[in-house]
Amino acid sequence: MAHITYKTQGTCSQFIDLDVDENGIIQQVSFVGGCHGNLQGISSLVRGMHVDDVKQKLDGIRCGYKSTSCPDQLVRAIEQLEKA
């Protein structure tokens, strides 16, 4: 099991805690800060998904005028975890 606590950039959430198993399946994800209900929903939806599917679906999503979003930052967290 791989774990990362990722410090987000450019979003209301401050951190993402992420656990991915050896098969690339997201086991747990939680956001610190941000829109609690929406982020609980995202966490619930991606739990059990393969990281490649999550990256494909969430990469590049923007939040209003911002150049990123919490879903996009989850992709950045996955990418950083994959590099470790």
C-alpha positions, 0 to 999 in steps of 0.5 A, spaced: 500 500 500 502 506 498 500 513 501 501 520 500 499 526 504 499 531 498 499 539 499 494 542 494 496 548 490 490 553 488 484 550 491 480 551 497 482 544 500 489 544 503 491 537 503 489 530 500 490 524 504 491 518 499 492 510 499 493 506 493 494 499 493 499 495 489 494 494 483 493 501 482 486 501 486 484 507 490 483 504 497 482 511 501 482 518 499 480 524 504 481 532 503 482 537 508 479 543 507 474 545 501 467 544 500 466 538 505 460 535 501 462 535 494 469 532 496 466 527 500 462 525 494 468 525 490 472 521 495 466 516 495 466 516 487 473 514 486 474 509 492 475 502 488 477 505 481 484 504 478 488 511 478 489 511 470 481 511 470 481 517 475 486 521 472 483 520 465 476 523 468 479 528 472 485 531 469 484 538 467 478 540 471 477 547 473 474 551 478 471 557 476 476 562 474 482 558 477 487 554 473 485 547 477 480 544 482 480 539 487 479 533 482 485 536 478 489 536 484 487 529 486 490 527 479 497 531 481 497 527 488 496 520 484 502 523 479 506 524 485 505 518 488 507 514 482 513 518 482 515 516 489 
